Amino acid sequence: MKEANTEQYHNCNSPRTPNVRQRRRSFSNDEFSFETSKSNGNNLLVDDKLKYRSMWIRACSSMWMLASVSCIIYLGHLYMWAMVVVIQIFMASELFNLLRRATQDKRLPKFKPLNWHFFFTAMLYVYGRILSQQLVNTVTTDKFFYRLVSNLIKYQMVICYFLYIAGFVWFILSLRKRYYKYQFGQYAWTHMILIVVFTQSAFTVANIFEGIFWFLFPASLIAMNDVAAYFFGFFFGRTPLIKLSPKKTWEGFIGASVATMFAAFTFANFLGRFQWLTCPRKDLSTGWLQCDPGPIFKPEYIPLPGLISNLLPWKEIAVLPVQWHALWLGLFASIIAPFGGFFASGFKRAFKIKDFGDSIPGHGGFTDRMDCQMVMAVFVYIYHQSFVYRQEYSVDLFLDQITKHLGLEEQQTLYTKLGMILQERSFIQT
């Protein structure tokens, strides 16, 4: 009786905010049964009674996403950039909501839009830096727009800086007594979200304009690895892999790694044969692309050994050099990129939530789908710039840049000086 009274006393005197009640509701036994299990093995997909229903919902959502992304890729680079922006907005919204409290937001009506002010300021800065050259190339035919865009690019950093300062002043003026801790926590949380979201998206957009191949192929590897890990774990999973994700198994991890490496080598050969995917986009137009494929997309013929050639109807096989690069990307996608998912799992456990959102049935939110893509996009950009991209200089390239960035009088002055330099050198040689 005394223990019951003591428990009742603690319950009556403990603060019961709407946020706490909401968190308790989110921790239902149905959603987080793995927290109360005695071992991780009880939660493997092999032993899940609802696994077929879950697999059907997940498969339907995956087919819908695949069809949507395929249509956007067909439309071209500009629409893919728009897709990345939309995904960014969903991700930011899901992450912003993690630390929001309804009671505090009601008493701070002017504070909530501040997150989005910083978000769109960061968007203007990041994409202005990445796509400045493509934007200039798009408006070169119109003298007025060319000067307007050139000035905007020139002063873009100043514009973004004062937009940020405006947000900073807005934040200081919005501070209210008794809410300092909450407001400063939201301020720090917003900046962390901007770093996470825009780091990933900036590299993703840069990869897209280097050629759709460098976006589509790595994203496909992540999807293939995810699907393979799900099915290998679904049918063969017995040994838990990591406590952060109780349903992940060693069987799924190893099986997916082997399948991803094989898919990387073969799928790169298929995608590498389409100019629409391999040509870089130098402007923001939406027209069909045609270009001379780079050396890594030109087939090399490798003769087969005598014993194998006697058994097969062909004597050699055609291999694209990009397929050897694909093996490294496949290795990273299968071994390292899944740790982005493990990080997200630990993050969700820290906030006591099952998913970041519910936008995609069977998958959770957009952030749940992009956890591994974040890690992969950064690696692909660094790998491409370090081992694939070659900066080539030619007379045509210099002349093209001169005509785009210099006026007629400046061009005539430049040509006059170049002529004088050539005359001096020819005189010295004679």
C-alpha positions in Angstrom: 0.0 0.0 0.0 2.8 2.3 0.9 4.6 1.5 -2.4 1.4 2.3 -4.4 1.0 5.6 -2.6 4.6 6.5 -3.3 4.2 5.6 -7.0 1.0 7.7 -7.2 2.9 10.6 -5.6 5.6 10.5 -8.2 3.1 10.3 -11.0 1.2 13.3 -9.7 4.3 15.4 -9.3 6.1 14.5 -12.5 5.7 17.0 -15.3 3.3 15.8 -18.0 3.9 17.9 -21.1 2.2 17.1 -24.4 5.6 16.3 -25.8 6.1 13.6 -23.2 2.7 12.1 -23.8 3.3 12.1 -27.6 6.7 10.4 -27.1 5.0 7.7 -24.9 2.4 7.1 -27.5 5.0 6.7 -30.2 6.6 4.0 -28.2 3.8 1.5 -28.6 4.5 -2.2 -28.3 3.6 -2.8 -31.9 6.2 -0.3 -33.3 9.0 -1.1 -30.9 8.6 -4.6 -29.9 12.4 -5.1 -30.4 13.1 -3.0 -27.4 11.4 -5.5 -25.1 12.7 -8.6 -26.8 15.2 -10.8 -25.0 17.4 -11.1 -27.9 17.9 -9.7 -31.4 17.2 -13.0 -32.9 13.5 -12.8 -32.1 13.1 -9.9 -34.5 14.8 -11.3 -37.6 12.7 -11.2 -40.8 12.8 -15.0 -40.9 10.7 -15.1 -37.7 8.4 -12.1 -38.4 4.8 -13.2 -38.8 3.8 -10.1 -40.8 6.8 -10.2 -43.1 4.9 -11.0 -46.3 2.5 -8.1 -45.8 5.4 -5.8 -45.0 7.2 -7.1 -48.1 4.2 -6.4 -50.3 3.8 -2.8 -49.1 7.5 -2.2 -49.5 7.6 -3.7 -53.0 4.6 -1.6 -54.2 6.2 1.6 -52.9 9.5 0.7 -54.5 7.9 0.2 -57.9 6.1 3.5 -57.6 9.4 5.3 -56.7 11.2 3.5 -59.5 8.7 4.6 -62.1 8.7 8.2 -60.8 12.5 8.5 -60.8 12.7 6.8 -64.3 10.4 9.5 -65.7 12.3 12.3 -64.1 15.6 10.9 -65.4 14.2 10.7 -68.9 13.2 14.4 -68.7 16.8 15.4 -68.0 19.3 17.1 -65.7 17.2 20.2 -64.8 14.2 18.1 -63.7 16.6 15.8 -61.7 17.9 18.9 -59.9 14.3 19.9 -59.1 13.8 16.4 -57.7 16.8 16.7 -55.5 15.4 20.1 -54.2 12.0 18.5 -53.4 13.7 15.6 -51.5 15.7 18.2 -49.6 12.6 20.0 -48.5 11.0 16.8 -47.3 14.1 15.8 -45.5 14.5 19.2 -43.8 10.9 19.1 -42.7 11.2 15.7 -41.2 14.4 16.7 -39.3 13.0 20.0 -38.2 10.0 18.3 -36.6 12.2 16.0 -34.4 12.9 18.7 -31.8 9.8 20.9 -32.2 7.3 21.2 -29.3 3.8 22.2 -30.0 3.4 24.2 -26.8 6.5 26.3 -27.4 5.8 26.8 -31.1 2.4 28.2 -30.3 3.9 30.8 -28.0 6.6 31.7 -30.5 4.6 32.2 -33.8 7.4 34.2 -35.5 10.2 31.7 -34.6 9.1 28.7 -36.7 9.6 30.3 -40.2 13.2 31.2 -39.2 14.2 27.6 -39.9 13.1 27.9 -43.5 14.7 31.3 -43.9 18.1 29.7 -43.1 17.2 26.7 -45.3 16.5 28.8 -48.5 19.5 31.0 -47.8 21.7 28.0 -47.7 20.1 26.7 -50.9 20.8 30.0 -52.7 24.4 29.9 -51.7 25.1 26.2 -52.4 23.4 26.0 -55.8 24.6 29.4 -56.8 28.2 28.2 -56.3 27.7 24.9 -58.0 25.7 25.8 -61.0 27.1 29.3 -61.8 28.9 28.3 -64.9 25.9 26.3 -66.3 23.7 29.4 -65.6 26.1 31.7 -67.5 26.3 29.3 -70.4 22.5 29.3 -70.6 22.0 33.1 -71.0 25.0 33.9 -73.2 22.8 34.6 -76.2 21.0 37.5 -74.5 23.2 40.4 -73.6 20.9 41.8 -70.9 20.4 38.5 -69.1 24.1 37.8 -69.4 25.0 41.0 -67.6 22.3 40.4 -65.0 23.3 36.9 -64.2 27.0 37.8 -64.2 26.4 40.5 -61.6 24.2 38.2 -59.5 27.0 35.6 -59.5 29.6 38.2 -58.7 27.7 39.4 -55.7 26.1 36.2 -54.7 28.2 35.6 -51.7 27.4 39.1 -50.4 23.7 38.6 -51.0 23.7 35.3 -49.1 25.8 36.7 -46.3 23.4 39.6 -45.6 20.4 37.2 -45.9 22.0 35.1 -43.2 22.7 38.2 -41.1 19.0 39.1 -41.4 18.1 35.7 -40.1 20.6 36.1 -37.3 19.1 39.4 -36.2 15.6 37.9 -36.6 16.7 35.1 -34.2 18.1 37.5 -31.6 14.9 39.7 -31.7 12.7 36.7 -31.3 14.3 35.5 -28.1 11.7 35.2 -25.2 12.3 34.7 -21.5 11.8 31.1 -20.3 12.3 29.9 -23.9 16.0 30.6 -24.3 17.2 27.0 -24.1 14.6 25.8 -26.5 15.3 28.6 -29.0 19.1 28.2 -28.9 18.6 24.4 -29.2 16.5 25.0 -32.4 19.1 27.4 -33.8 21.9 24.8 -33.4 19.7 22.0 -34.6 18.8 24.0 -37.8 22.5 24.6 -38.6 23.3 20.9 -38.2 20.4 19.9 -40.5 21.7 22.4 -43.1 25.2 20.8 -43.0 23.8 17.3 -43.3 21.2 18.0 -46.0 23.2 20.4 -48.2 26.5 18.5 -48.1 24.8 15.4 -49.5 22.6 17.3 -52.0 25.4 19.6 -53.3 27.5 16.6 -54.2 24.5 14.9 -55.7 23.7 17.8 -58.0 27.4 18.1 -59.0 27.4 14.4 -60.0 24.2 14.9 -62.0 25.7 17.7 -64.2 28.9 15.6 -64.7 26.7 13.1 -66.3 23.5 11.3 -65.2 25.5 8.1 -65.1 27.3 9.4 -62.0 24.0 9.9 -60.2 22.0 7.0 -61.5 24.6 4.3 -61.2 25.6 4.9 -57.5 22.0 5.4 -56.5 21.1 2.1 -58.2 23.9 0.3 -56.4 22.5 1.5 -53.0 19.0 0.4 -54.0 20.3 -3.0 -55.3 22.3 -3.5 -52.1 19.3 -2.6 -50.0 17.0 -5.0 -51.9 19.5 -7.8 -51.9 20.1 -7.4 -48.1 16.4 -7.4 -47.5 15.8 -10.6 -49.5 18.9 -12.5 -48.3 17.9 -11.6 -44.7 14.2 -12.4 -45.5 15.0 -16.0 -46.5 18.3 -16.9 -44.9 18.9 -14.4 -42.1 19.7 -16.0 -38.7 22.8 -14.2 -37.3 22.2 -10.6 -36.0 24.7 -8.1 -37.5 24.5 -5.0 -35.3 22.4 -4.1 -32.3 21.4 -0.7 -33.7 19.4 -2.5 -36.4 18.1 -5.8 -34.9 16.7 -7.0 -38.2 20.0 -6.7 -40.1 21.8 -10.0 -40.4 25.2 -11.2 -41.5 23.6 -13.4 -44.1 21.9 -10.4 -45.6 25.0 -8.2 -45.4 27.3 -10.8 -47.1 24.8 -11.9 -49.7 24.1 -8.3 -50.6 27.8 -7.5 -50.9 28.4 -10.3 -53.4 25.2 -9.4 -55.4 26.1 -5.7 -55.5 29.6 -6.3 -56.8 28.3 -8.5 -59.6 25.5 -6.0 -60.4 28.0 -3.1 -60.4 30.2 -4.7 -63.1 27.4 -5.7 -65.4 25.1 -2.7 -64.9 27.9 -0.2 -65.6 28.4 -1.9 -69.0 24.7 -1.4 -69.8 24.4 2.3 -68.6 27.7 3.3 -70.1 26.4 2.8 -73.7 23.8 5.6 -73.5 25.1 9.1 -74.4 22.1 10.6 -72.6 23.5 9.2 -69.4 27.2 9.8 -70.0 27.4 13.3 -71.5 28.0 16.1 -69.1 25.5 19.0 -69.1 27.2 22.4 -69.5 24.1 24.6 -69.3 20.6 24.5 -67.8 18.7 23.6 -71.0 16.6 20.5 -71.3 17.5 19.4 -74.9 18.7 16.0 -75.8 22.4 15.5 -75.4 24.9 14.1 -77.9 28.7 14.1 -77.3 31.8 12.1 -78.0 31.9 9.6 -75.1 35.0 9.8 -72.9 37.6 7.1 -73.0 36.1 5.3 -70.0 32.9 4.8 -72.0 34.6 3.4 -75.2 34.7 -0.4 -75.3 38.0 -2.3 -75.0 38.1 -5.9 -76.4 39.7 -8.5 -74.2 40.6 -11.8 -75.8 39.4 -14.9 -73.9 41.8 -17.7 -72.9 42.0 -20.6 -75.3 40.2 -23.1 -73.2 37.2 -20.7 -72.6 37.1 -19.5 -76.2 36.8 -23.1 -77.4 33.7 -23.6 -75.4 32.1 -20.3 -76.3 31.0 -18.9 -79.7 33.0 -15.7 -79.3 36.7 -15.2 -78.9 36.7 -11.8 -77.1 34.5 -9.7 -74.8 33.9 -6.0 -74.9 34.5 -4.3 -71.5 34.1 -0.6 -70.8 36.9 0.9 -68.7 34.2 2.4 -66.4 33.4 -1.1 -65.3 36.6 -1.3 -63.4 35.7 1.9 -61.6 32.3 0.4 -61.0 33.9 -2.3 -58.9 35.3 0.2 -56.5 31.9 2.0 -56.3 30.2 -1.4 -55.7 32.6 -2.2 -53.0 31.9 1.1 -51.2 28.1 0.7 -51.7 28.1 -2.7 -50.1 30.6 -2.3 -47.3 30.8 1.3 -46.2 27.5 3.0 -47.3 25.3 0.7 -45.1 26.9 2.4 -42.1 25.0 5.5 -43.1 21.9 3.4 -42.4 23.3 2.2 -39.1 24.0 5.8 -38.1 20.4 6.7 -38.9 19.2 3.8 -36.9 21.2 4.9 -33.9 19.9 8.5 -34.5 16.3 7.3 -34.4 16.9 5.3 -31.3 18.3 8.4 -29.6 15.1 10.3 -30.4 12.9 7.2 -29.7 11.2 7.1 -33.0 10.7 4.3 -35.5 11.0 6.4 -38.7 11.8 9.9 -39.6 8.5 10.3 -41.4 5.7 8.4 -43.1 5.8 9.8 -46.6 6.7 6.5 -48.2 4.6 3.5 -47.1 6.8 0.6 -46.0 9.9 2.7 -46.1 9.2 5.6 -43.6 10.2 9.1 -44.6 12.5 10.5 -47.3 15.3 10.7 -44.7 15.0 7.0 -44.1 15.6 6.4 -47.8 18.5 8.8 -48.2 20.7 7.8 -45.3 23.0 5.6 -47.3 22.7 7.9 -50.4 24.3 10.7 -48.4 27.5 8.8 -47.8 27.5 7.4 -51.4 27.1 10.8 -53.1 30.0 12.4 -51.4 32.3 9.4 -52.1 31.3 9.3 -55.8 32.1 13.0 -56.3 35.5 12.6 -54.6 36.3 9.5 -56.6 35.2 11.0 -59.9 37.3 14.2 -59.3 40.3 12.2 -58.2 40.4 9.2 -60.5 38.1 9.8 -63.4 37.8 13.5 -64.3 40.5 14.9 -66.5 40.8 18.7 -67.1 41.6 19.1 -70.8 42.7 22.4 -72.3 42.4 23.1 -76.0 42.3 26.1 -78.3 38.6 25.7 -78.9 38.0 25.7 -75.2 39.9 28.9 -74.6 38.2 30.6 -77.6 34.8 29.5 -76.3 35.5 31.0 -72.8 36.8 34.2 -74.4 33.7 34.8 -76.4 31.5 34.1 -73.5 33.2 36.2 -70.8 34.7 39.1 -72.8 33.1 41.9 -74.7 33.9 42.7 -78.3 36.4 45.5 -77.4 38.1 43.4 -74.8 38.4 40.5 -77.3 40.0 42.9 -79.9 42.5 44.1 -77.2 43.4 40.6 -76.3 43.9 39.5 -79.9 46.1 42.6 -80.5 48.3 41.8 -77.5 48.5 38.1 -78.5 49.6 39.2 -82.0 52.3 41.4 -80.5 53.6 38.6 -78.4 53.8 36.2 -81.4 55.7 38.8 -83.4 58.2 39.3 -80.7 58.8 35.6 -80.3 59.1 35.0 -84.0 61.6 37.9 -84.2 63.7 36.4 -81.4 63.7 33.0 -83.1 64.9 34.5 -86.4 
